[in-house]
């Protein structure tokens, strides 16, 4: 056989083996929906070399074996989540949740092992600036420790307020630990402000450090990120919501500003569960064991509402976040209101929302009119027709980029936190949320949602029907890549 012909045959055989091996890997990968398998196989067959490379880089939720083992070791050393906060004789902690929502907290318990705890109080911050000012005031009042974790931390006005507050706290002997995602906060981590915090005695950590960008894919996916936003002060105060450590003007994406967020300040036993999430992330990244803070006895608990922390991520049970969303959606009896900036659901979630409206529940979703991700924006709109046909009300917020992730049920139950209703939050990001049952605080969140609605445009089936075929083709084509992305 001619050498050229032999080379061509060898290359062809190698290509077949490579494609076959990749397809076999796609088919054998656990926890992958059929639509995703089909989509990846199509990509691999359509553009063989690029498709194989794309799958190896982005096709699997691979955070690295070493990191998985390290996180398991950390969790094994921490107290039993079911005992967080440390048990006392205080009956305000041992809460009996109302029967109608007991199954919701039971579903939440399967994620991290946290049981719902009573005796909690909280306040919804007026806006992003007020939220940062409240965090700064609490840091200035800290006596023992301050723990912060943000996905995005900018060196703008609000970001620097927090930097200076941490320095002041460290100077008076408060132990300060601050961590930021190595990709989302890369500008802050690489700045002189990060170095100045270290020089001031603040303990710093980088969440999911990228390291060598060329070698990182050998360890795990680069785009798996820590999207959590956690503040814990003295084991007494915690914050939860969509708020990053930045100005609402969000200069890195200023053309979409203002970024509209919701942030709640909590006191009570729920603080200790957020502390657990921070402690697990902190030790996994820095090696410092701070589990003693989880075992501290809690002070007398005042009467308050039941709440539960739900923290998800690549090292937590697969599909935990969509299961929580779907369980909450099916629990609605009269009203369901959702705000989310990013909506790329799996099939069960889309079906749950449609079924919710069809059974007579007033179902409302608020999306941003302009999305900072054109891919997500197009994919989201591909689902509008089915949602509207089912009776779901869709509103597009026009007062900036609505970044709030909130879900309220029947004026009684609220989920607030960092998780979006998209596949990135489902499979790739570490997220933190708080689920609670309280009429008064849910009423505050509903009032905020009504403010969003007042600045939104309501879409009708006719408006969507009037979209050009090119518009529909674009949206549907992008959405088709959802299982791949």
SETORRO-392386 format. One line per field, with one value per residue (C-alpha): residue in one letter; x, y, z. Coordinates in nm, 2 decimals. Layout:
<atoms>
resn = A_...
px = X_...
py = Y_...
pz = Z_...
</atoms>
This chain:
<atoms>
resn = X_X_X_X_X_X_X_X_X_X_X_X_X_X_X_X_X_X_X_X_X_X_X_X_X_X_X_X_X_X_X_X_X_X_X_X_X_X_X_X_X_X_X_X_X_X_X_X_X_X_X_X_X_X_X_X_X_X_X_X_X_X_X_X_X_X_X_X_X_X_X_X_X_X_X_X_X_X_X_X_X_X_X_X_X_X_X_X_X_X_X_X_X_X_X_X_X_X_X_X_X_X_X_X_X_X_X_X_X_X_X_X_X_X_X_X_X_X_X_X_X_X_X_X_X_X_X_X_X_X_X_X_X_X_X_X_X_X_X_X_X_X_X_X_X_X_X_X_X_X_X_X_X_X_X_X_X_X_X_X_X_X_X_X_X_X_X_X_X_X_X_X_X_X_X_X_X_X_X_X_X_X_X_X_X_X_X_X_X_X_X_X_X_X_X_X_X_X_X_X_X_X_X_X_X_X_X_X_X_X_X_X_X_X_X_X_X_X_X_X_X_X_X_X_X_X_X_X_X_X_X_X_X_X_X_X_X_X_X_X_X_X_X_X_X_X_X_X_X_X_X_X_X_X_X_X_X_X_X_X_X_X_X_X_X_X_X_X_X_X_X_X_X_X_X_X_X_X_X_X_X_X_X_X_X_X_X_X_X_X_X_X_X_X_X_X_X_X_X_X_X_X_X_X_X_X_X_X_X_X_X_X_X_X_X_X_X_X_X_X_X_X_X_X_X_X_X_X_X_X_X_X_X_X_X_X_X_X_X_X_X_X_X_X_X_X_X_X_X_X_X_X_X_X_X_X_X_X_X_X_X_X_X_X_X_X_X_X_X_X_X_X_X_X_X_X_X_X_X_X_X_X_X_X_X_X_X_X_X_X_X_X_X_X_X_X_X_X_X_X_X_X_X_X_X_X_X_X_X_X_X_X_X_X_X_X_X_X_X_X_X_X_X_X_X_X_X_X_X_X_X_X_X_X_X_X_X_X_X_X_X_X_X_X_X_X_X_X_X_X_X_X_X_X_X_X_X_X_X_X_X_X_X_X_X_X_X_X_X_X_X_X_X_X_X_X_X_X_X_X_X_X_X_X_X
px = 0.00_0.13_0.26_0.01_-0.28_-0.16_-0.14_-0.49_-0.63_-0.46_-0.59_-0.94_-0.93_-0.80_-1.08_-1.34_-1.19_-1.18_-1.54_-1.66_-1.48_-1.63_-1.98_-1.94_-1.83_-2.14_-2.37_-2.21_-2.19_-2.43_-2.70_-2.72_-3.07_-3.14_-3.17_-2.82_-2.68_-2.84_-2.73_-2.37_-2.36_-2.49_-2.22_-1.95_-2.07_-2.12_-1.78_-1.57_-1.25_-1.39_-1.69_-1.46_-1.25_-1.57_-1.71_-1.39_-1.37_-1.74_-1.94_-1.90_-1.94_-1.58_-1.45_-1.15_-1.11_-0.87_-1.12_-1.41_-1.20_-1.09_-1.44_-1.56_-1.27_-1.37_-1.74_-1.65_-1.47_-1.75_-2.03_-2.34_-2.55_-2.86_-2.72_-2.65_-2.70_-2.57_-2.87_-2.99_-3.30_-3.44_-3.78_-3.78_-3.52_-3.71_-3.97_-4.28_-4.33_-4.69_-4.81_-4.87_-4.50_-4.34_-4.26_-4.08_-3.83_-3.80_-3.69_-3.44_-3.31_-3.21_-2.96_-2.73_-2.88_-2.99_-3.32_-3.55_-3.48_-3.71_-3.65_-3.53_-3.58_-3.49_-3.52_-3.53_-3.28_-3.43_-3.17_-2.82_-2.65_-2.85_-2.76_-2.38_-2.41_-2.58_-2.31_-2.04_-2.23_-2.24_-1.87_-1.79_-1.99_-1.83_-1.65_-1.52_-1.52_-1.63_-1.67_-1.74_-1.77_-1.87_-1.87_-1.81_-1.62_-1.53_-1.30_-1.58_-1.75_-1.94_-1.66_-1.41_-1.65_-1.63_-1.25_-1.20_-1.46_-1.26_-0.94_-1.10_-1.23_-0.89_-0.71_-0.92_-0.86_-1.16_-1.07_-1.16_-1.18_-1.27_-1.30_-1.39_-1.43_-1.10_-1.28_-1.57_-1.35_-1.02_-0.98_-1.01_-0.78_-0.52_-0.54_-0.34_-0.65_-0.63_-0.26_-0.35_-0.61_-0.36_-0.11_-0.38_-0.41_-0.72_-0.72_-0.79_-0.89_-0.95_-1.25_-1.19_-0.85_-0.78_-0.41_-0.25_-0.52_-0.36_-0.33_-0.66_-0.87_-0.66_-0.79_-1.15_-1.37_-1.26_-1.62_-1.73_-1.75_-1.84_-2.15_-2.24_-2.28_-2.24_-2.17_-2.16_-2.07_-2.01_-2.23_-2.52_-2.59_-2.59_-2.69_-2.85_-2.96_-2.84_-2.62_-2.25_-2.00_-2.04_-2.22_-2.56_-2.40_-2.18_-1.91_-1.79_-2.13_-2.24_-2.47_-2.71_-2.71_-2.85_-2.83_-3.14_-3.08_-3.26_-3.07_-3.20_-3.03_-3.10_-3.06_-3.12_-3.02_-3.03_-2.70_-2.52_-2.62_-2.48_-2.17_-2.15_-2.14_-1.87_-1.67_-1.68_-1.57_-1.31_-1.14_-1.15_-0.96_-0.73_-0.69_-0.79_-1.02_-1.28_-1.53_-1.51_-1.73_-2.01_-2.00_-2.04_-2.36_-2.61_-2.75_-3.12_-3.34_-3.63_-3.96_-3.93_-4.00_-3.87_-3.60_-3.35_-3.03_-3.00_-2.65_-2.60_-2.30_-2.09_-2.00_-2.36_-2.63_-2.69_-3.01_-3.06_-3.14_-3.39_-3.56_-3.61_-3.75_-3.99_-4.10_-4.18_-4.36_-4.59_-4.66_-4.83_-5.21_-5.32_-5.02_-4.66_-4.43_-4.08_-3.80_-3.49_-3.24_-3.15_-3.41_-3.29_-3.50_-3.48_-3.80_-3.95_-3.92_-4.09_-4.36_-4.40_-4.46_-4.70_-4.89_-4.90_-5.08_-5.31_-5.44_-5.56_-5.26_-5.18_-4.83_-4.61_-4.25_-4.04_-3.74_-3.51_-3.60_-3.23_-3.01_-2.63_-2.60_-2.74_-2.73_-2.94_-3.17_-3.24_-3.28_-3.52_-3.75_-3.78_-3.99_-4.23_-4.48_-4.55_-4.55_-4.80_-5.02_-5.04_-5.16_-4.83_-4.79_-4.46_-4.33_-4.00_-3.84_-3.73_-3.57_-3.22_-3.10_-3.32_-3.07_-3.30_-3.35_-3.68_-3.97_-4.28_-4.57_-4.92_-4.80_-4.64_-4.32_-4.01_-3.69_-3.42_-3.05_-2.80_-2.94_-3.08_-3.33_-3.07_-2.85_-2.54_-2.70_-2.83_-2.50_-2.20_-2.21_-2.20_-2.51_-2.66_-3.03_-3.26_-3.61_-3.84_-4.21_-4.33_-4.63_-4.47_-4.13_-4.29_-4.53_-4.22_-4.07_-4.41_-4.41_-4.07_-4.18_-4.48_-4.23_-4.06_-4.39_-4.47_-4.15_-4.21_-4.39_-4.64_-4.61_-4.91_-4.94_-5.01_-4.68_-4.49_-4.68_-4.59_-4.22_-4.06_-3.97_-3.60_-3.64_-3.81_-3.54_-3.27_-3.42_-3.50_-3.16_-2.99_-3.22_-3.14_-2.79_-2.91_-2.84_-2.49_-2.42
py = 0.00_0.34_0.54_0.82_0.59_0.40_0.74_0.83_0.49_0.53_0.88_0.76_0.47_0.70_0.95_0.67_0.55_0.90_0.97_0.63_0.67_1.02_0.91_0.61_0.84_1.06_0.77_0.63_0.96_0.94_1.20_1.33_1.39_1.23_1.56_1.65_1.33_1.37_1.73_1.64_1.35_1.57_1.83_1.56_1.41_1.75_1.90_1.60_1.74_2.06_1.87_1.62_1.90_2.10_1.79_1.72_2.08_2.16_1.84_1.71_1.86_1.78_1.98_1.75_1.44_1.60_1.88_1.63_1.43_1.74_1.86_1.52_1.53_1.87_1.78_1.46_1.67_1.93_1.87_1.68_1.93_1.81_1.95_2.30_2.51_2.32_2.18_2.36_2.32_2.63_2.53_2.82_2.63_2.30_2.43_2.25_2.39_2.42_2.10_2.26_2.34_2.06_1.87_2.17_2.18_1.81_1.84_2.11_1.89_1.62_1.87_1.96_1.78_2.11_2.09_2.39_2.60_2.85_3.17_3.37_3.74_3.92_4.25_4.31_4.58_4.88_4.86_4.76_5.07_5.03_4.67_4.74_5.02_4.77_4.52_4.79_4.89_4.53_4.49_4.80_4.65_4.31_4.19_3.84_3.76_3.86_3.61_3.72_3.53_3.70_3.58_3.94_4.19_4.52_4.80_5.05_5.27_4.99_4.74_4.97_5.05_4.68_4.67_4.96_4.82_4.50_4.68_4.88_4.55_4.38_4.67_4.63_4.26_4.11_3.80_3.87_3.61_3.72_3.50_3.58_3.37_3.37_3.43_3.66_3.88_3.85_4.23_4.27_3.97_4.11_4.46_4.65_4.65_4.27_4.31_4.59_4.37_4.10_4.35_4.47_4.12_4.00_3.63_3.59_3.30_3.25_3.03_2.78_2.92_2.90_2.87_2.79_2.84_2.58_2.31_2.38_2.17_1.86_1.92_2.02_2.27_2.63_2.76_2.58_2.88_2.97_3.19_3.23_3.55_3.50_3.74_3.61_3.82_3.70_3.39_3.63_3.80_3.68_3.81_3.63_3.74_3.82_4.12_4.11_4.34_4.62_4.93_4.89_5.09_4.77_4.94_4.61_4.59_4.95_4.95_4.72_4.92_4.96_4.60_4.55_4.31_4.19_4.13_4.02_4.05_3.76_3.70_3.38_3.01_3.03_3.22_2.90_2.72_2.99_2.97_2.60_2.67_2.94_2.71_2.42_2.65_2.82_2.51_2.35_2.65_2.75_2.44_2.64_2.45_2.68_2.41_2.52_2.82_2.57_2.41_2.73_2.73_2.98_3.25_3.26_3.25_3.49_3.38_3.40_3.22_2.88_2.89_2.66_2.71_2.53_2.52_2.35_2.29_2.04_1.84_1.83_1.59_1.62_1.81_1.94_2.29_2.22_1.97_2.24_2.48_2.23_2.12_2.48_2.54_2.24_2.36_2.68_2.68_3.04_3.25_3.20_3.49_3.45_3.69_3.56_3.72_3.39_3.13_2.82_2.55_2.17_2.01_1.92_2.28_2.42_2.16_2.24_2.61_2.54_2.29_2.55_2.80_2.54_2.43_2.79_2.93_3.29_3.23_3.53_3.55_3.87_3.87_4.16_4.32_4.35_4.06_4.09_3.74_3.75_3.37_3.33_3.61_3.44_3.10_3.24_3.38_3.05_2.93_3.23_3.08_2.77_2.96_3.21_2.95_2.78_3.10_3.21_3.59_3.71_4.06_4.21_4.46_4.78_4.96_4.80_4.45_4.27_4.05_3.95_3.57_3.54_3.30_3.36_3.12_3.21_3.51_3.28_3.12_3.27_3.14_3.40_3.36_3.33_3.05_3.13_2.92_2.81_2.51_2.69_2.72_2.37_2.19_2.42_2.68_2.67_2.85_2.95_3.02_3.05_2.91_3.05_3.05_3.39_3.60_3.94_3.90_3.73_4.03_4.26_4.04_4.05_4.43_4.44_4.21_4.44_4.73_4.52_4.46_4.83_4.89_4.60_4.54_4.26_4.03_3.88_3.58_3.81_4.00_3.68_3.55_3.87_3.80_3.75_3.40_3.51_3.61_3.28_3.09_3.26_3.20_2.84_2.77_2.91_2.73_2.40_2.44_2.46_2.10_2.14_2.47
pz = 0.00_-0.09_0.22_0.15_0.13_0.44_0.63_0.52_0.63_0.97_1.02_0.92_1.17_1.44_1.37_1.39_1.72_1.86_1.76_1.87_2.21_2.26_2.17_2.40_2.68_2.61_2.63_2.95_3.14_3.44_3.52_3.17_3.01_2.68_2.50_2.62_2.50_2.16_2.13_2.21_1.97_1.69_1.77_1.77_1.44_1.27_1.36_1.46_1.59_1.73_1.87_2.05_2.20_2.30_2.48_2.66_2.78_2.84_2.81_3.16_3.51_3.60_3.90_3.94_4.14_4.39_4.46_4.51_4.75_4.94_4.97_5.10_5.36_5.47_5.50_5.70_5.96_6.00_6.25_6.13_5.92_6.09_6.42_6.28_6.48_6.78_6.97_7.29_7.50_7.34_7.20_6.95_6.75_6.74_6.50_6.38_6.03_5.90_5.74_5.40_5.36_5.56_5.24_5.10_5.39_5.37_5.01_5.12_5.39_5.13_4.97_5.26_5.55_5.72_5.90_5.92_6.22_6.40_6.58_6.28_6.19_5.88_5.69_5.31_5.22_5.03_4.75_4.67_4.82_5.14_5.15_5.12_5.38_5.62_5.57_5.64_5.95_6.08_6.00_6.20_6.49_6.47_6.78_6.70_6.33_5.98_5.69_5.34_5.01_4.68_4.32_4.20_4.41_4.23_4.34_4.29_4.55_4.73_4.68_4.84_5.13_5.22_5.18_5.42_5.67_5.68_5.74_6.03_6.18_6.15_6.31_6.62_6.65_6.47_6.27_5.91_5.64_5.29_4.98_4.62_4.31_4.11_3.78_3.88_4.10_3.90_3.88_4.26_4.33_4.10_4.24_4.50_4.72_4.76_4.87_5.10_5.27_5.32_5.46_5.71_5.85_5.67_5.58_5.21_4.99_4.62_4.54_4.26_4.16_3.79_3.79_3.46_3.20_2.97_3.23_3.41_3.17_3.28_3.64_3.57_3.39_3.41_3.40_3.71_3.95_4.31_4.26_4.63_4.81_5.19_5.47_5.83_6.13_6.48_6.43_6.48_6.14_5.79_5.45_5.16_4.81_4.46_4.57_4.46_4.63_4.37_4.28_4.10_3.81_3.77_3.56_3.40_3.22_3.25_2.95_3.13_3.45_3.70_3.82_4.04_4.33_4.65_4.97_5.31_5.65_5.88_6.25_6.44_6.41_6.03_6.05_6.16_5.85_5.62_5.84_5.76_5.38_5.43_5.65_5.40_5.11_5.32_5.44_5.10_4.95_5.23_5.45_5.77_5.99_6.15_6.24_6.61_6.51_6.42_6.76_6.97_7.18_7.05_7.26_7.37_7.06_7.02_6.86_6.48_6.15_6.03_5.76_5.59_5.39_5.06_4.91_4.58_4.36_4.15_4.46_4.59_4.46_4.09_4.00_4.35_4.25_3.97_4.21_4.47_4.21_4.08_4.42_4.51_4.18_4.24_4.60_4.48_4.53_4.45_4.34_4.22_4.15_4.02_3.92_3.75_3.51_3.35_3.24_3.05_3.22_3.18_3.05_3.39_3.51_3.20_3.24_3.61_3.53_3.26_3.48_3.76_3.54_3.39_3.73_3.81_4.00_3.91_3.77_3.70_3.59_3.56_3.33_3.23_2.90_2.82_2.92_2.96_2.81_2.45_2.45_2.76_2.64_2.31_2.48_2.74_2.48_2.30_2.60_2.60_2.36_2.56_2.89_2.76_2.60_2.93_3.11_3.26_3.28_3.15_3.23_3.10_3.34_3.18_3.47_3.43_3.45_3.70_3.88_4.17_4.21_4.41_4.43_4.64_4.70_4.81_5.01_5.27_5.14_4.99_4.83_4.79_4.70_4.43_4.21_3.86_3.68_3.42_3.36_3.49_3.83_3.81_3.73_3.72_4.00_4.37_4.49_4.83_4.90_5.20_5.21_5.47_5.58_5.70_5.60_5.69_5.52_5.22_5.19_5.18_4.90_4.72_4.75_4.59_4.31_4.26_4.22_3.95_3.78_3.78_3.57_3.34_3.01_3.01_2.71_2.53_2.31_2.02_2.07_2.06_1.76_1.58_1.61_1.27_1.16_1.17_1.54_1.62_1.43_1.62_1.96_1.89_1.75_2.05_2.28_2.10_2.23_2.59_2.66_2.53_2.71
</atoms>
